[in-house]
């Protein structure tokens, strides 16, 4: 109970987005209506290629990662698909270098599952065998702030098997032999505002997320660098 109250109090004292640096303010113009109350979650990913004979480049992963991003905000009505949050995703390699950023919009009771390795490869970046993901969650100004603290959660799903480099959905075209799931960790509220600034201002290219298991929305937001 004490921990929960402390988290809510820390968020209430958080820095307003109106005080962000100019660069972040420019990025915010791509999604009008962003409100204060950012949260940041962090987890790892793995993209291990299948070993091949000498001189033959690999064409598939034996280990890959997906991110399940779920929004528990009640929708305005059960038939509405109105976005209430934006999830900004920054991928880093194992040496702390940012390599790609993307984002996905979340309506009420929404679930988006991002295929990490395929998203990286399709964007044309060199896919590292392992790395870190930072996910910045921003509620929109139309979202009731008091009712939606901690409404977005992210799970990391690690898959073992065989998954082609050019296959968008590992559960449809790949062969899953085992999988494990774990929650991504929340960054302390005292650091969340600074972290989300760095996520949004990272000087790397933007790419479209590859959403799998039929979780793609009918109204995706285009990525603007």
N, C-alpha and C positions, 0 to 999 in steps of 0.2 A: 504493500500500500504506500509506504513512504517513497519508494522508487518511482511509482506512477505519479504521485503528486509532485515530486521534484521535476519529472520530465515535463509535466504540463506547465509548471511555473517557469521552467527554463524557456519553453517555447513562447510563453506570454511575454518574456523579456527579450526575445530574439530581435535581431537587427532587421529593420524594414527593408524590403527590396528597393524602395525609393532611394536608399543610400548606396546602392551598388555602384561600382565603377562604370564609367561611360561605355566601355566595351560590352559589359554585361547588359547594360540598359539597351544597347543597340540590338543585342540578341533577343531580348525580351519582346521587341517590336514584332517578331515573327509569330508570337502567339498572344494577341491582345487579351486583356482581362486577367492576367496573372496576378494572384493575390499573395500576401505574405503567408508564412507558415510552412516553409520548406522542411523536408526530411531527406536524409541521405542514408542509403543502405549500401553495404559492401559485401562482395563475395568473390570467390575465385572461379576460374574456368580452366578446362584442359582440352587441348586439340592434339592428340597424339596420333601421328600417321602410322599406318600398318607397315612394318618392316618389309623391305623387298630385297631382291638380289642386287648385288653391286652393279651400279650403272643403270638400274631401272628406277625411275622416279616413282614414288608412291602415288596412288590415285584414290586412296580412301583412308578414313580415320578408323582406328580401333577404339578410340575413346573420344567422346565429344560431350558438350555441355549445352543445356538449354536453361533459360530463365523463365519461370512462371511468375508473371506480375499480375496480382489480383487486387481488385478494388472492391471494398465492402461498403462503399457509400450507397445509401438507398437511392434509387433513381427517382426522378420527379414523378413518374408513373411507370407501370410495368412495361408499357409499350414504347417508352422513350429511350433513345440512344444519344443522350446529351453528354458531352465530355465534361467531366468534373475535375480531372487531374491530367497532368502531362508527366511522363517518366522520361527523364533525360539520362541516357546511358553512355558512359565513357569507358572504353576498353583500353587497358594498359598491358604491356608485355611484362615478362618476368623481371625486367630491369627498370621498371617504373616509368617507362616511356609511353606516353599516350599514342595510340595508333589509329583510333577511330571513335567517332561519337555518333549516336543516333538517338531517336526518340520515338515514343509511341503514346497515343492519346488513350485515355481510359474513361469510359462512361460508367454509370452506376452499375454495380454488380458485374463488372467486366473482368475478363481474363485474357491476357495476351501472353503467348509463350514464344519467346525469341530463341531461334536456333543460333547459338553464338558463333560456332565455327563457320557455318555457311554464310552468316551475315558478314563476317570478316573477309572470307575468301571472295564473295561476290563483289565486295567493295574494292577488291584489287590490292589489299594490303598483305604484307607477309605475315602469315598466321603463325604465332609462336606456339610452342608446345604447352605453355601454361601462362597464366597471367591473372590480373585483378580486374574486377568490374566495379565501378562506382555508379550508383543509380540515384539521381536526384529527383525527388517527387515534389511537384508543385501543384497545389490546389488552384483552380481558377477562381476568379472573383465571384462567380455565380455559385460556388460551393459554400454551404453553411460551415464556417470554420469550426465552431464549437462542437459540431456533431461529427466531424470528419478527421480529427486528430488520429494518427496511426491507422487510417482506414486502408492504406495501400501496403500490402506485404509482398515480398519477393522470395521465391524458393529457387535454389539451385538444384538442377537435376543432372546427375552425371551418368552417362550411358557408356556401356562397354558392348562391343560387337564389331560390325563392319558397316561403315557409312561412306558412301561415295562422295567425293569432293563436290560434285555438281547436283547432288540430290537435296532438294529443299527440306523434305520431311523425313527424318531418320526412322520414324515409326511406320511409314508407308513404303519407302523404297529401300530401307536398310534392314539389318538383321541385329536386333537387340538381344544380347545374351544375359545382361544383368544391368540393374540401375540402382542408384541411391539418391536420396533427396535430403536436403538440409535447408534451414532458413538462412537467408542472408542476414548479416548483423547490422543493426542500426548504429550509425555514427552518433556520438553524443550530441545532444542538442546545442551545446556550446560551440561546436565546430561545424554544425550543419550549414549555416549561412555561408561561411567561408568556403566550405567544400563544394556547395552547389555553384558558387561563383566560378570556381576553378573547373568544374565539370563543363559548364556552359561556355567558358572562355578558352578552353583548351585549343591550341593552334593546330588542329588536325582536321582532316577532311570529314565530311558528313556522309553517311550512307543510310539506305533504307533498311529497316530491320526485316529479317525473314521470319514471319510468324507461322507457326506450325500447329498441327492437331486441330485444324479448322477454327482457330482463334482469331484470324484476321478480321478486322472490322470493315464494314461497308463504306466508312468515311475516314480512311487513314489521312493523317496530316502529312503533306509533302515536306521533306527536309530542306531547309534553307541554310546554307553556310553563312 
